[in-house]
Amino acid sequence: MKSPAISVIVAVYNADKTLTRLLDSLKVQTLSDFEVLMIDDGSTDNSGDICDRYAEEDKRFKTFHKQNEGIGKTRQYGIEHANGEYTIHADADDWVEPDYLEKLYNKALETGADMVICDMLIEENGKQTYINQEPKSKDTEGLIKEFLTRMPGGPCNKFLKRSVYTEQGIKYLHNLNYGEDLIFDLQFIMTGASVSYVSKALYHYDYSANPNSAVHGSVLKKIQNREKFITELRNLLPDRFEIYIDNKQLDVAYMAIQSKLFTKRQYLDSYSYLSRVKWRDYLNKDFTIKTILWTSLNISYNLAILFSAIKKMVRSLKSTCK
C-alpha cells in the first residue's frame, strides 16, 4: 500500500466542542494525498467518539485511543505512527484553510526544504490578528535566534520532512507540557535543516475556544511548566544563546510579579540572578514591563508589585472608557 505524502497529527483531549471544525477543514483539503492521525489522549468527553466517526466515514482518518499522558507524549505517539513523507500537527481547537496542505507541500517540493513555515491568524474572542512568520535568516544560528524571539514554536504552521527527525533521533520530550514544540523545532534546525516559507496565513490558532487547552490553566502551573521548559532550553543550547534564554526567564519573572503568589524571598531566590541582565538586553519588552522587571531585581520587589498593580488598573480604566 502506497504511503501518503503527508501525515497530519491531531492531539485530542476533551475538545468535543471544537474538534469537528478542525476535522471538517482537513476533510476538504485541495490536496487529497494525506492521512490524519487523531490521537485521543484519554478524553473523558465525546472527543473519542467524534474521532471514531470520522475514521469510519473517511479512510484517510485514523483514530488512536490511549491513556492521558500529556501533550509531549501525545505528539510523539503521533509521529511514531506517521507514514507520510512530511508531517505537520494541527490542534483540536483550531482550523485550517482549504489549501493548507497543498501550499506547504508544493513549496517543499519546489525548494527542497526540510521545513516549510506559513503565516498564522490568531483568533481570540472575535478578534483576528495576522502573525507574519517569514524567517529573516538562512543560517542555523540566525534561525535559532529567531525561534527564540519572534517566531512561536508551535508545530501547526511548520511542515517537516519526516526523515530528518527520524534519522537524527529527535523526539518530543515527555516531561514537558509547555514549549515541547519549540524544543523539537530547535533540535530540527540544529541538524542544519533548510527552511522555506509560504507568505499566506493558512492556519487559524484559536486561543479562546478550548478551556482544556494547554495554554489555559492556573498561573502557578503555567509558571512551573515554563520553568521546566527553560531548564531544557539551557540543557540544549550553547552558552552564546544565554541572553535569549534569560529573556524567556524574565517573562516568567514578570508572570510571577503579576500573580502575587510569591513572597519577596521566594521571588529573589528564584530570579535575583537575572539582575545581571543589562537594561538594553531586555528583548521584545515594552518600557513599562522593563521598568517593573528591573525594579523588582535591582531596587524593590514590593515596589515592582505596586507598579504592576498600577499598570493593571490603568489598562482596566482604558478598557472601560472605550
C-alpha positions, 0 to 999 in steps of 0.5 A, a space after each residue: 500500500 502506497 504511503 501518503 505524502 503527508 501525515 497530519 497529527 491531531 492531539 485530542 483531549 476533551 475538545 468535543 466542542 471544537 474538534 469537528 471544525 478542525 476535522 471538517 477543514 482537513 476533510 476538504 483539503 485541495 490536496 487529497 494525498 494525506 492521512 490524519 492521525 487523531 490521537 485521543 489522549 484519554 478524553 473523558 468527553 465525546 472527543 473519542 467518539 467524534 474521532 471514531 466517526 470520522 475514521 469510519 466515514 473517511 479512510 484517510 482518518 485514523 483514530 488512536 485511543 490511549 491513556 492521558 499522558 500529556 501533550 509531549 507524549 501525545 505528539 510523539 505517539 503521533 509521529 511514531 505512527 506517521 507514514 507520510 513523507 512530511 508531517 505537520 500537527 494541527 490542534 483540536 481547537 483550531 482550523 485550517 484553510 482549504 489549501 493548507 496542505 497543498 501550499 506547504 507541500 508544493 513549496 517543499 517540493 519546489 525548494 527542497 526544504 526540510 521545513 516549510 513555515 506559513 503565516 498564522 491568524 490568531 483568533 481570540 474572542 472575535 478578534 483576528 490578528 495576522 502573525 507574519 512568520 517569514 524567517 529573516 535568516 538562512 543560517 542555523 544560528 540566525 534561525 535559532 535566534 529567531 525561534 527564540 524571539 519572534 517566531 512561536 514554536 508551535 508545530 501547526 504552521 511548520 511542515 517537516 520532512 519526516 526523515 530528518 527527525 527520524 534519522 537524527 533521533 529527535 523526539 518530543 520530550 515527555 516531561 514537558 507540557 509547555 514549549 515541547 514544540 519549540 524544543 523539537 523545532 530547535 533540535 530540527 534546525 540544529 541538524 542544519 535543516 533548510 527552511 522555506 516559507 509560504 507568505 499566506 496565513 493558512 492556519 487559524 490558532 484559536 486561543 479562546 475556544 478550548 478551556 482544556 487547552 494547554 495554554 489555559 490553566 492556573 498561573 502557578 502551573 503555567 509558571 512551573 511548566 515554563 520553568 521546566 521548559 527553560 531548564 531544557 532550553 539551557 540543557 540544549 543550547 550553547 552558552 552564546 544563546 544565554 541572553 535569549 534564554 534569560 529573556 524567556 526567564 524574565 517573562 516568567 519573572 514578570 508572570 510571577 510579579 503579576 500573580 502575587 503568589 510569591 513572597 519577596 524571598 521566594 521571588 529573589 531566590 528564584 530570579 535575583 540572578 537575572 539582575 545581571 541582565 543589562 537594561 538594553 538586553 531586555 528583548 521584545 519588552 515594552 518600557 513599562 514591563 522593563 521598568 517593573 522587571 528591573 525594579 523588582 531585581 535591582 531596587 524593590 520587589 514590593 515596589 515592582 508589585 505596586 507598579 504592576 498593580 498600577 499598570 493593571 488598573 490603568 489598562 482596566 480604566 482604558 478598557 472601560 472608557 472605550 
